[in-house]
Amino acid sequence: MQMKTFKGGVHPADGKEYARNIPYRTYLPKGGEMVFPLNQHIGKPAKPVVQKGDMVLAGQIIAEADGFVSANIASSCSGKVKAVENRRTVAGTSVPCIVIENDGAYTLAEGVGKDTEEASLSCQEILDRVKAAGIIGLGGAGFPTHVKLAPKNGDEIRYVIANGAECEPYITCDDQLMRTQGEEIVKGLKLMLRLFPNAEGVVIIEKNKPEAIRAMEEACGKEEKIRVQAVHTKYPQGGERSVISVVAGKHLKLGMLPADVGCVVDNVATVRAIYRAVCKSEPVMERGFTVSGDGVAQPCNLIVPIGTSFSEVLEEAGGIREGVTPQKFICGGPMMGLALSSLDVPICKNNNALTVLSLDEAALGEKQKTACLRCGRCNQVCPLGLTPQMMALAAERGDYSRYEKKLYGLECIACGSCTYICPAKRPLMQLFKQAKAEIMAAKRK
């Protein structure tokens, strides 16, 4: 059967060879500071419920959701609250954080890890446990999961999609998760299907992950309402809109949510976290994390506690490869990731990788930049069917009304496909991010 695909997209070198076959291992810092930003999710930052001097345990809620679109934050370690103060994060901004002096014991709070028979739980109790655990989109978006699982039109949901595409170059933590924790992913998907009785479950995986496909097919076994769908290896296949286009054949129009076309989409790590929260009473304390790139001595996939610094995980990966002077450190991958000015920043729930590169291709491209060639390649590869060439012109002129209302520039998902394909080496994605930020700032005023 011919595999479906979405319109547009690009095929960057995937860099998966560095860490794709490296099994997970757990890294637990033996001490030091653990830093927990209060804005680890889309929506309103969480509100601290601890203060300086308090003793906390691993799994204890240290900040509570402060609104409907918000999420709890649990401590990933036991120790003493050192401060509630501003610290720098991966975005380079200084935000309120809870700082805990890790005692290295990782003593669990009461009830964390307690088994629960999910069959005895109502749908509302499932939702309550997901909310209490502070689960957000672990694939990078960071949207609070309990909100996504409670759409107004729940009976109209036809597809619950576990997104295991992992199309971003270098990152392999979801690949390893599907290979080793397939049963828990399926159990999490079954819990989600209880909330949407008219839906079927679909696990979507790019075909460059054959081991993950086999593992998930085996985990699905004879499940009648869950199937694995292999898809073309093409970036950005893991984007929510691309996933919906391939699985449901639907196009999200301006202002629409996935639920509006009968879909709920969550990353496979998020789906597993749902199982752990509901059946193991386990809040989000840790996550799968890839350390990769040609500048890393020992690329690897780690299970790391939230709040660990990027510098520590790089050290755990053997540090910088001998003979290499890295030019770029990226939180995430090279297409959508954020360049890091410092590694002394904490890993948050929605951070899945540190990529270390010996060459800064963005800086090199800046030196080679020319005027737009009017070749139209950016228009051809945009997965949303936008016109980056015209958007760039409007953004450069400061014509934000045209950018937003005529060219639908706010629909841009900042995937970077246009920048990647541009022969003139124009930093289109960066230009669009700046335009969106200025438009949104004006709206807030």
C-alpha positions as a LaTeX table, in Angstrom:
\begin{tabular}{lrrr}
\hline
Residue & $x$ (\AA) & $y$ (\AA) & $z$ (\AA) \\
\hline
Met1 & 0.00 & 0.00 & 0.00 \\
Gln2 & 1.34 & 3.43 & $-0.97$ \\
Met3 & 2.14 & 5.60 & 2.03 \\
Lys4 & 0.49 & 8.99 & 2.27 \\
Thr5 & 2.52 & 12.11 & 2.74 \\
Phe6 & 2.03 & 15.84 & 3.16 \\
Lys7 & 2.69 & 18.55 & 0.62 \\
Gly8 & 6.09 & 20.22 & 0.74 \\
Gly9 & 8.87 & 19.38 & 3.16 \\
Val10 & 12.62 & 18.82 & 2.81 \\
His11 & 15.17 & 16.05 & 3.30 \\
Pro12 & 18.05 & 17.30 & 5.46 \\
Ala13 & 20.82 & 14.92 & 6.51 \\
Asp14 & 19.29 & 13.28 & 9.57 \\
Gly15 & 22.40 & 12.69 & 11.70 \\
Lys16 & 20.63 & 9.78 & 13.39 \\
Glu17 & 23.67 & 7.54 & 13.02 \\
Tyr18 & 25.39 & 9.13 & 16.01 \\
Ala19 & 22.99 & 7.90 & 18.71 \\
Arg20 & 20.18 & 5.86 & 17.14 \\
Asn21 & 21.53 & 2.52 & 18.38 \\
Ile22 & 22.72 & 3.71 & 21.79 \\
Pro23 & 20.38 & 2.26 & 24.47 \\
Tyr24 & 18.99 & 4.45 & 27.21 \\
Arg25 & 20.86 & 4.78 & 30.47 \\
Thr26 & 19.79 & 6.75 & 33.52 \\
Tyr27 & 21.80 & 9.73 & 34.65 \\
Leu28 & 21.22 & 10.96 & 38.21 \\
Pro29 & 23.28 & 13.96 & 39.38 \\
Lys30 & 24.90 & 13.16 & 42.72 \\
Gly31 & 24.28 & 16.63 & 44.12 \\
Gly32 & 24.38 & 20.28 & 43.21 \\
Glu33 & 21.56 & 22.55 & 42.15 \\
Met34 & 18.41 & 21.50 & 40.30 \\
Val35 & 16.56 & 24.41 & 38.68 \\
Phe36 & 12.84 & 24.38 & 37.85 \\
Pro37 & 11.54 & 27.29 & 35.73 \\
Leu38 & 7.89 & 28.09 & 36.43 \\
Asn39 & 7.07 & 28.55 & 32.72 \\
Gln40 & 7.91 & 25.10 & 31.37 \\
His41 & 4.68 & 25.00 & 29.38 \\
Ile42 & 2.46 & 27.01 & 27.07 \\
Gly43 & 0.10 & 29.14 & 29.14 \\
Lys44 & 0.34 & 30.83 & 32.50 \\
Pro45 & 3.43 & 30.02 & 34.62 \\
Ala46 & 2.90 & 27.75 & 37.61 \\
Lys47 & 2.65 & 29.25 & 41.10 \\
Pro48 & 5.25 & 28.18 & 43.73 \\
Val49 & 3.92 & 26.30 & 46.75 \\
Val50 & 7.32 & 26.02 & 48.47 \\
Gln51 & 9.70 & 28.65 & 49.78 \\
Lys52 & 13.35 & 29.00 & 50.66 \\
Gly53 & 14.38 & 26.56 & 53.39 \\
Asp54 & 11.64 & 23.99 & 52.75 \\
Met55 & 12.64 & 20.32 & 52.49 \\
Val56 & 11.14 & 18.54 & 49.48 \\
Leu57 & 10.98 & 14.97 & 48.16 \\
Ala58 & 11.19 & 13.60 & 44.62 \\
Gly59 & 7.75 & 13.68 & 43.05 \\
Gln60 & 6.45 & 16.36 & 45.40 \\
Ile61 & 4.53 & 19.19 & 43.72 \\
Ile62 & 6.56 & 22.37 & 44.17 \\
Ala63 & 4.48 & 24.64 & 41.91 \\
Glu64 & 0.80 & 24.40 & 41.05 \\
Ala65 & $-1.02$ & 25.22 & 37.81 \\
Asp66 & $-2.20$ & 28.81 & 37.97 \\
Gly67 & $-5.10$ & 28.71 & 35.53 \\
Phe68 & $-6.79$ & 26.43 & 33.03 \\
Val69 & $-3.87$ & 26.46 & 30.56 \\
Ser70 & $-1.07$ & 25.82 & 33.03 \\
Ala71 & 0.64 & 22.80 & 34.58 \\
Asn72 & 1.94 & 21.52 & 37.92 \\
Ile73 & 5.67 & 21.14 & 38.44 \\
Ala74 & 7.12 & 18.32 & 40.55 \\
Ser75 & 10.58 & 18.14 & 42.05 \\
Ser76 & 12.77 & 15.52 & 40.41 \\
Cys77 & 15.00 & 15.19 & 43.47 \\
Ser78 & 14.91 & 15.34 & 47.24 \\
Gly79 & 16.65 & 18.15 & 49.04 \\
Lys80 & 16.28 & 21.70 & 50.31 \\
Val81 & 14.79 & 24.69 & 48.52 \\
Lys82 & 17.74 & 27.02 & 48.08 \\
Ala83 & 15.88 & 29.92 & 46.48 \\
Val84 & 12.89 & 31.07 & 44.47 \\
Glu85 & 14.53 & 33.54 & 42.13 \\
Asn86 & 15.14 & 34.48 & 38.52 \\
Arg87 & 17.50 & 32.25 & 36.55 \\
Arg88 & 18.43 & 32.12 & 32.88 \\
Thr89 & 16.80 & 29.49 & 30.63 \\
Val90 & 17.44 & 28.03 & 27.16 \\
Ala91 & 15.64 & 30.98 & 25.56 \\
Gly92 & 18.27 & 33.30 & 27.04 \\
Thr93 & 15.73 & 35.09 & 29.21 \\
Ser94 & 15.73 & 35.32 & 33.00 \\
Val95 & 12.54 & 33.87 & 34.52 \\
Pro96 & 11.30 & 32.88 & 38.00 \\
Cys97 & 12.64 & 29.47 & 39.05 \\
Ile98 & 12.63 & 27.19 & 42.08 \\
Val99 & 16.20 & 26.17 & 42.94 \\
Ile100 & 16.69 & 22.99 & 44.98 \\
Glu101 & 19.92 & 21.77 & 46.55 \\
Asn102 & 19.91 & 18.11 & 45.51 \\
Asp103 & 20.83 & 15.76 & 48.37 \\
Gly104 & 21.55 & 12.94 & 45.91 \\
Ala105 & 19.21 & 10.51 & 47.66 \\
Tyr106 & 16.15 & 10.94 & 45.39 \\
Thr107 & 13.82 & 9.99 & 48.22 \\
Leu108 & 10.30 & 9.65 & 46.82 \\
Ala109 & 7.30 & 11.48 & 48.20 \\
Glu110 & 4.56 & 9.33 & 49.70 \\
Gly111 & 2.39 & 7.64 & 47.11 \\
Val112 & 4.70 & 8.22 & 44.14 \\
Gly113 & 5.09 & 4.96 & 42.24 \\
Lys114 & 1.99 & 3.37 & 43.77 \\
Asp115 & 0.27 & 0.97 & 41.37 \\
Thr116 & $-3.34$ & 1.69 & 40.46 \\
Glu117 & $-5.74$ & $-0.56$ & 38.58 \\
Glu118 & $-6.84$ & 1.70 & 35.74 \\
Ala119 & $-10.05$ & $-0.25$ & 35.11 \\
Ser120 & $-11.38$ & 1.08 & 38.40 \\
Leu121 & $-10.92$ & 4.71 & 37.35 \\
Ser122 & $-13.55$ & 6.87 & 35.71 \\
Cys123 & $-12.71$ & 9.09 & 32.72 \\
Gln124 & $-12.71$ & 12.13 & 35.00 \\
Glu125 & $-10.32$ & 10.42 & 37.41 \\
Ile126 & $-7.98$ & 9.68 & 34.48 \\
Leu127 & $-8.04$ & 13.35 & 33.50 \\
Asp128 & $-7.48$ & 14.42 & 37.10 \\
Arg129 & $-4.39$ & 12.22 & 37.38 \\
Val130 & $-2.98$ & 13.55 & 34.11 \\
Lys131 & $-3.47$ & 17.12 & 35.36 \\
Ala132 & $-1.99$ & 16.38 & 38.79 \\
Ala133 & 1.11 & 14.87 & 37.16 \\
Gly134 & 1.87 & 18.09 & 35.30 \\
Ile135 & 2.04 & 16.38 & 31.91 \\
Ile136 & 2.67 & 18.62 & 28.91 \\
Gly137 & 3.63 & 17.98 & 25.31 \\
Leu138 & 7.03 & 16.33 & 25.73 \\
Gly139 & 7.81 & 16.54 & 22.02 \\
Gly140 & 8.63 & 20.22 & 22.35 \\
Ala141 & 5.33 & 22.11 & 22.11 \\
Gly142 & 4.70 & 22.07 & 25.87 \\
Phe143 & 0.89 & 22.36 & 25.73 \\
Pro144 & $-0.77$ & 21.10 & 28.95 \\
Thr145 & $-2.04$ & 17.60 & 28.17 \\
His146 & $-5.09$ & 17.65 & 30.42 \\
Val147 & $-6.46$ & 20.53 & 28.33 \\
Lys148 & $-5.86$ & 18.69 & 25.07 \\
Leu149 & $-7.64$ & 15.60 & 26.43 \\
Ala150 & $-10.79$ & 17.54 & 27.29 \\
Pro151 & $-12.11$ & 19.03 & 24.01 \\
Lys152 & $-15.71$ & 20.18 & 23.78 \\
Asn153 & $-16.46$ & 17.68 & 21.02 \\
Gly154 & $-15.01$ & 14.50 & 22.55 \\
Asp155 & $-17.54$ & 12.22 & 20.83 \\
Glu156 & $-16.42$ & 13.56 & 17.44 \\
Ile157 & $-12.76$ & 12.57 & 17.88 \\
Arg158 & $-11.92$ & 9.87 & 15.31 \\
Tyr159 & $-8.14$ & 9.58 & 15.68 \\
Val160 & $-5.93$ & 9.57 & 18.77 \\
Ile161 & $-2.42$ & 9.79 & 17.35 \\
Ala162 & 0.79 & 8.87 & 19.15 \\
Asn163 & 3.42 & 10.84 & 17.28 \\
Gly164 & 6.68 & 8.91 & 16.99 \\
Ala165 & 7.83 & 10.47 & 13.72 \\
Glu166 & 10.84 & 12.20 & 15.35 \\
Cys167 & 11.81 & 13.94 & 12.12 \\
Glu168 & 14.22 & 16.50 & 13.63 \\
Pro169 & 17.84 & 15.62 & 12.70 \\
Tyr170 & 20.12 & 14.03 & 15.33 \\
Ile171 & 17.40 & 13.39 & 17.95 \\
Thr172 & 16.81 & 9.69 & 18.73 \\
Cys173 & 15.28 & 9.56 & 22.22 \\
Asp174 & 11.76 & 8.77 & 20.95 \\
Asp175 & 13.17 & 6.05 & 18.69 \\
Gln176 & 14.77 & 4.40 & 21.73 \\
Leu177 & 11.59 & 4.91 & 23.78 \\
Met178 & 9.49 & 3.06 & 21.19 \\
Arg179 & 12.05 & 0.25 & 20.96 \\
Thr180 & 12.17 & $-0.30$ & 24.72 \\
Gln181 & 8.87 & 0.98 & 26.20 \\
Gly182 & 6.37 & 0.07 & 23.51 \\
Glu183 & 4.01 & $-1.69$ & 25.91 \\
Glu184 & 3.73 & 1.37 & 28.15 \\
Ile185 & 3.09 & 3.61 & 25.13 \\
Val186 & 0.27 & 1.30 & 24.03 \\
Lys187 & $-1.19$ & 1.25 & 27.54 \\
Gly188 & $-1.13$ & 5.04 & 27.59 \\
Leu189 & $-2.85$ & 5.13 & 24.22 \\
Lys190 & $-5.55$ & 2.75 & 25.50 \\
Leu191 & $-6.19$ & 5.10 & 28.42 \\
Met192 & $-6.61$ & 7.98 & 25.98 \\
Leu193 & $-9.03$ & 5.93 & 23.88 \\
Arg194 & $-11.22$ & 5.46 & 26.94 \\
Leu195 & $-11.78$ & 9.21 & 26.83 \\
Phe196 & $-12.71$ & 9.07 & 23.14 \\
Pro197 & $-14.86$ & 5.96 & 22.57 \\
Asn198 & $-15.42$ & 6.66 & 18.87 \\
Ala199 & $-11.73$ & 6.98 & 18.03 \\
Glu200 & $-9.01$ & 4.62 & 16.88 \\
Gly201 & $-5.41$ & 4.84 & 18.01 \\
Val202 & $-2.61$ & 5.37 & 15.50 \\
Val203 & 1.13 & 5.25 & 16.20 \\
Ile204 & 2.91 & 7.18 & 13.46 \\
Ile205 & 6.60 & 6.40 & 12.80 \\
Glu206 & 8.91 & 7.43 & 9.97 \\
Lys207 & 10.15 & 4.47 & 7.95 \\
Asn208 & 13.81 & 5.24 & 8.81 \\
Lys209 & 13.10 & 3.67 & 12.22 \\
Pro210 & 12.46 & 0.01 & 11.33 \\
Glu211 & 13.36 & $-1.27$ & 14.82 \\
Ala212 & 10.83 & 1.08 & 16.41 \\
Ile213 & 8.17 & 0.07 & 13.88 \\
Arg214 & 8.69 & $-3.62$ & 14.67 \\
Ala215 & 8.70 & $-3.00$ & 18.42 \\
Met216 & 5.50 & $-0.98$ & 18.33 \\
Glu217 & 3.75 & $-3.49$ & 16.06 \\
Glu218 & 4.65 & $-6.21$ & 18.54 \\
Ala219 & 3.43 & $-4.08$ & 21.46 \\
Cys220 & 0.13 & $-3.44$ & 19.68 \\
Gly221 & $-0.29$ & $-7.19$ & 19.22 \\
Lys222 & $-3.94$ & $-7.93$ & 18.61 \\
Glu223 & $-5.27$ & $-4.56$ & 19.76 \\
Glu224 & $-8.32$ & $-3.98$ & 17.58 \\
Lys225 & $-8.41$ & $-0.20$ & 17.95 \\
Ile226 & $-4.67$ & 0.58 & 17.67 \\
Arg227 & $-2.44$ & 0.36 & 14.62 \\
Val228 & 1.04 & 1.42 & 13.57 \\
Gln229 & 1.32 & 3.61 & 10.48 \\
Ala230 & 4.73 & 3.92 & 8.83 \\
Val231 & 5.20 & 7.18 & 6.95 \\
His232 & 7.72 & 8.68 & 4.55 \\
Thr233 & 10.93 & 10.05 & 5.98 \\
Lys234 & 10.49 & 13.73 & 5.29 \\
Tyr235 & 10.86 & 16.84 & 7.43 \\
Pro236 & 8.67 & 18.14 & 9.15 \\
Gln237 & 6.68 & 14.90 & 9.27 \\
Gly238 & 6.45 & 15.22 & 13.06 \\
Gly239 & 4.60 & 18.53 & 12.86 \\
Glu240 & 1.04 & 18.30 & 14.17 \\
Arg241 & $-0.47$ & 19.54 & 10.92 \\
Ser242 & 1.62 & 17.14 & 8.85 \\
Val243 & 0.61 & 14.22 & 11.07 \\
Ile244 & $-3.08$ & 15.08 & 10.75 \\
Ser245 & $-2.78$ & 15.47 & 6.99 \\
Val246 & $-1.24$ & 12.01 & 6.66 \\
Val247 & $-3.43$ & 10.10 & 9.13 \\
Ala248 & $-6.81$ & 11.81 & 8.75 \\
Gly249 & $-6.47$ & 13.43 & 5.33 \\
Lys250 & $-7.60$ & 16.71 & 6.89 \\
His251 & $-6.22$ & 20.22 & 6.57 \\
Leu252 & $-6.23$ & 22.51 & 9.58 \\
Lys253 & $-7.52$ & 25.88 & 8.41 \\
Leu254 & $-6.67$ & 29.19 & 10.02 \\
Gly255 & $-7.68$ & 29.23 & 13.69 \\
Met256 & $-8.63$ & 25.55 & 13.85 \\
Leu257 & $-7.52$ & 23.08 & 16.51 \\
Pro258 & $-6.80$ & 19.36 & 15.89 \\
Ala259 & $-10.02$ & 18.47 & 17.71 \\
Asp260 & $-11.94$ & 20.51 & 15.11 \\
Val261 & $-11.00$ & 17.89 & 12.49 \\
Gly262 & $-11.52$ & 14.92 & 14.83 \\
Cys263 & $-7.95$ & 14.42 & 15.99 \\
Val264 & $-5.94$ & 14.42 & 19.21 \\
Val265 & $-2.15$ & 14.29 & 18.73 \\
Asp266 & 0.45 & 13.64 & 21.43 \\
Asn267 & 4.11 & 12.73 & 21.30 \\
Val268 & 4.89 & 9.09 & 22.22 \\
Ala269 & 6.78 & 10.24 & 25.34 \\
Thr270 & 3.68 & 12.16 & 26.42 \\
Val271 & 1.51 & 9.09 & 25.84 \\
Arg272 & 3.84 & 7.00 & 28.00 \\
Ala273 & 3.79 & 9.71 & 30.69 \\
Ile274 & $-0.01$ & 9.41 & 30.74 \\
Tyr275 & 0.32 & 5.71 & 31.56 \\
Arg276 & 2.91 & 6.40 & 34.26 \\
Ala277 & 0.74 & 9.10 & 35.82 \\
Val278 & $-2.50$ & 7.12 & 35.82 \\
Cys279 & $-1.21$ & 3.65 & 36.65 \\
Lys280 & 1.96 & 4.43 & 38.63 \\
Ser281 & 1.01 & 7.71 & 40.35 \\
Glu282 & 4.13 & 9.23 & 38.85 \\
Pro283 & 4.37 & 12.94 & 37.98 \\
Val284 & 6.70 & 14.20 & 35.27 \\
Met285 & 10.09 & 14.08 & 36.98 \\
Glu286 & 12.35 & 12.84 & 34.19 \\
Arg287 & 12.49 & 12.58 & 30.43 \\
Gly288 & 14.34 & 10.90 & 27.56 \\
Phe289 & 17.13 & 13.09 & 26.25 \\
Thr290 & 19.58 & 12.78 & 23.33 \\
Val291 & 23.10 & 14.21 & 23.42 \\
Ser292 & 24.42 & 14.08 & 19.88 \\
Gly293 & 26.28 & 15.77 & 17.06 \\
Asp294 & 29.77 & 15.58 & 15.58 \\
Gly295 & 31.14 & 17.58 & 18.50 \\
Val296 & 30.17 & 15.05 & 21.21 \\
Ala297 & 32.69 & 12.48 & 22.41 \\
Gln298 & 30.13 & 9.77 & 23.20 \\
Pro299 & 26.68 & 10.51 & 21.73 \\
Cys300 & 23.97 & 8.89 & 23.82 \\
Asn301 & 20.35 & 8.67 & 24.91 \\
Leu302 & 19.79 & 9.39 & 28.59 \\
Ile303 & 16.98 & 9.37 & 31.12 \\
Val304 & 17.59 & 12.63 & 32.98 \\
Pro305 & 15.79 & 14.35 & 35.87 \\
Ile306 & 14.03 & 17.60 & 34.99 \\
Gly307 & 16.11 & 20.51 & 36.28 \\
Thr308 & 19.50 & 19.02 & 35.37 \\
Ser309 & 21.81 & 21.45 & 33.58 \\
Phe310 & 22.85 & 21.01 & 29.95 \\
Ser311 & 26.50 & 21.20 & 31.01 \\
Glu312 & 26.06 & 18.12 & 33.21 \\
Val313 & 24.54 & 15.95 & 30.47 \\
Leu314 & 27.31 & 16.95 & 28.08 \\
Glu315 & 29.85 & 15.84 & 30.68 \\
Glu316 & 27.95 & 12.56 & 31.06 \\
Ala317 & 28.32 & 12.12 & 27.28 \\
Gly318 & 32.10 & 12.36 & 27.58 \\
Gly319 & 32.30 & 16.08 & 26.87 \\
Ile320 & 33.59 & 17.56 & 23.64 \\
Arg321 & 35.11 & 15.19 & 21.09 \\
Glu322 & 38.90 & 15.38 & 21.03 \\
Gly323 & 40.24 & 17.66 & 18.34 \\
Val324 & 36.95 & 19.49 & 17.86 \\
Thr325 & 36.17 & 23.10 & 18.70 \\
Pro326 & 32.37 & 23.28 & 18.60 \\
Gln327 & 30.86 & 26.31 & 16.92 \\
Lys328 & 27.29 & 25.71 & 18.00 \\
Phe329 & 25.34 & 24.23 & 20.90 \\
Ile330 & 21.64 & 23.71 & 20.26 \\
Cys331 & 18.75 & 22.87 & 22.56 \\
Gly332 & 16.92 & 20.43 & 20.30 \\
Gly333 & 17.93 & 19.86 & 16.71 \\
Pro334 & 19.36 & 22.11 & 13.98 \\
Met335 & 16.04 & 22.77 & 12.21 \\
Met336 & 13.82 & 24.05 & 15.04 \\
Gly337 & 16.15 & 24.14 & 18.02 \\
Leu338 & 17.43 & 27.14 & 19.97 \\
Ala339 & 21.11 & 28.08 & 19.90 \\
Leu340 & 22.51 & 28.15 & 23.44 \\
Ser341 & 24.74 & 30.98 & 24.63 \\
Ser342 & 25.44 & 29.02 & 27.84 \\
Leu343 & 25.13 & 25.39 & 28.93 \\
Asp344 & 24.47 & 26.43 & 32.53 \\
Val345 & 20.73 & 26.35 & 31.99 \\
Pro346 & 18.21 & 23.72 & 33.14 \\
Ile347 & 16.55 & 20.97 & 31.12 \\
Cys348 & 12.80 & 21.51 & 31.15 \\
Lys349 & 9.99 & 19.05 & 30.45 \\
Asn350 & 9.80 & 19.95 & 26.76 \\
Asn351 & 13.56 & 19.86 & 26.06 \\
Asn352 & 14.59 & 16.62 & 24.38 \\
Ala353 & 18.15 & 17.06 & 23.14 \\
Leu354 & 21.50 & 18.82 & 23.16 \\
Thr355 & 23.13 & 18.92 & 19.73 \\
Val356 & 26.79 & 19.94 & 19.52 \\
Leu357 & 28.08 & 20.87 & 16.06 \\
Ser358 & 31.59 & 21.58 & 14.84 \\
Leu359 & 30.25 & 23.90 & 12.14 \\
Asp360 & 27.73 & 26.72 & 12.52 \\
Glu361 & 25.99 & 26.52 & 9.16 \\
Ala362 & 23.65 & 29.40 & 10.04 \\
Ala363 & 26.61 & 31.73 & 10.59 \\
Leu364 & 28.21 & 30.48 & 7.37 \\
Gly365 & 24.97 & 31.08 & 5.49 \\
Glu366 & 24.81 & 34.63 & 6.86 \\
Lys367 & 28.14 & 35.36 & 5.19 \\
Gln368 & 26.89 & 33.93 & 1.88 \\
Lys369 & 23.51 & 35.69 & 1.90 \\
Thr370 & 22.37 & 37.41 & $-1.27$ \\
Ala371 & 19.19 & 39.10 & $-2.44$ \\
Cys372 & 16.16 & 36.87 & $-3.07$ \\
Leu373 & 16.52 & 35.01 & $-6.39$ \\
Arg374 & 12.74 & 34.66 & $-6.89$ \\
Cys375 & 13.25 & 30.94 & $-7.47$ \\
Gly376 & 10.13 & 29.95 & $-5.52$ \\
Arg377 & 11.74 & 26.99 & $-3.77$ \\
Cys378 & 10.63 & 28.24 & $-0.36$ \\
Asn379 & 7.01 & 28.24 & $-1.55$ \\
Gln380 & 7.35 & 24.68 & $-2.83$ \\
Val381 & 8.65 & 23.19 & 0.43 \\
Cys382 & 6.42 & 25.01 & 2.94 \\
Pro383 & 4.29 & 22.27 & 4.55 \\
Leu384 & 1.48 & 24.76 & 5.19 \\
Gly385 & 1.31 & 26.09 & 1.64 \\
Leu386 & 2.37 & 29.60 & 2.69 \\
Thr387 & 4.41 & 31.99 & 0.53 \\
Pro388 & 7.64 & 32.66 & 2.45 \\
Gln389 & 9.01 & 34.84 & $-0.38$ \\
Met390 & 6.15 & 37.34 & $-0.01$ \\
Met391 & 6.06 & 36.98 & 3.80 \\
Ala392 & 9.73 & 37.93 & 3.96 \\
Leu393 & 9.12 & 41.04 & 1.85 \\
Ala394 & 6.23 & 42.14 & 4.08 \\
Ala395 & 8.21 & 41.45 & 7.27 \\
Glu396 & 11.25 & 43.40 & 6.03 \\
Arg397 & 9.03 & 46.36 & 5.21 \\
Gly398 & 7.30 & 46.19 & 8.58 \\
Asp399 & 3.97 & 45.66 & 6.84 \\
Tyr400 & 2.65 & 43.43 & 9.59 \\
Ser401 & $-0.99$ & 43.91 & 8.62 \\
Arg402 & $-0.32$ & 42.32 & 5.24 \\
Tyr403 & 1.94 & 39.71 & 6.82 \\
Glu404 & $-0.82$ & 38.60 & 9.19 \\
Lys405 & $-4.07$ & 39.15 & 7.33 \\
Lys406 & $-3.20$ & 38.67 & 3.66 \\
Leu407 & $-0.30$ & 36.21 & 3.85 \\
Tyr408 & $-1.37$ & 34.30 & 7.01 \\
Gly409 & 2.10 & 34.67 & 8.45 \\
Leu410 & 1.03 & 33.75 & 11.98 \\
Glu411 & 0.28 & 30.25 & 10.70 \\
Cys412 & 4.02 & 29.64 & 10.20 \\
Ile413 & 5.24 & 26.81 & 12.45 \\
Ala414 & 8.89 & 27.91 & 12.22 \\
Cys415 & 9.98 & 24.52 & 10.86 \\
Gly416 & 12.85 & 26.09 & 8.94 \\
Ser417 & 12.20 & 24.27 & 5.66 \\
Cys418 & 12.26 & 27.55 & 3.72 \\
Thr419 & 15.55 & 28.62 & 5.26 \\
Tyr420 & 17.07 & 25.20 & 4.60 \\
Ile421 & 16.17 & 25.18 & 0.90 \\
Cys422 & 16.93 & 28.84 & 0.12 \\
Pro423 & 19.88 & 29.08 & $-2.35$ \\
Ala424 & 20.29 & 32.75 & $-1.41$ \\
Lys425 & 20.94 & 31.69 & 2.22 \\
Arg426 & 18.32 & 34.09 & 3.58 \\
Pro427 & 17.41 & 33.62 & 7.27 \\
Leu428 & 13.69 & 33.38 & 6.56 \\
Met429 & 12.63 & 31.49 & 9.68 \\
Gln430 & 14.42 & 33.95 & 11.95 \\
Leu431 & 12.72 & 36.83 & 10.13 \\
Phe432 & 9.31 & 35.21 & 10.59 \\
Lys433 & 9.92 & 34.56 & 14.29 \\
Gln434 & 10.78 & 38.23 & 14.78 \\
Ala435 & 7.69 & 39.35 & 12.87 \\
Lys436 & 5.43 & 37.08 & 14.91 \\
Ala437 & 6.95 & 38.26 & 18.18 \\
Glu438 & 6.37 & 41.92 & 17.27 \\
Ile439 & 2.81 & 41.26 & 16.13 \\
Met440 & 1.95 & 39.37 & 19.31 \\
Ala441 & 3.57 & 42.05 & 21.46 \\
Ala442 & 1.41 & 44.67 & 19.76 \\
Lys443 & $-1.71$ & 42.56 & 20.34 \\
Arg444 & $-0.91$ & 42.24 & 24.06 \\
Lys445 & $-0.68$ & 46.04 & 24.33 \\
\hline
\end{tabular}
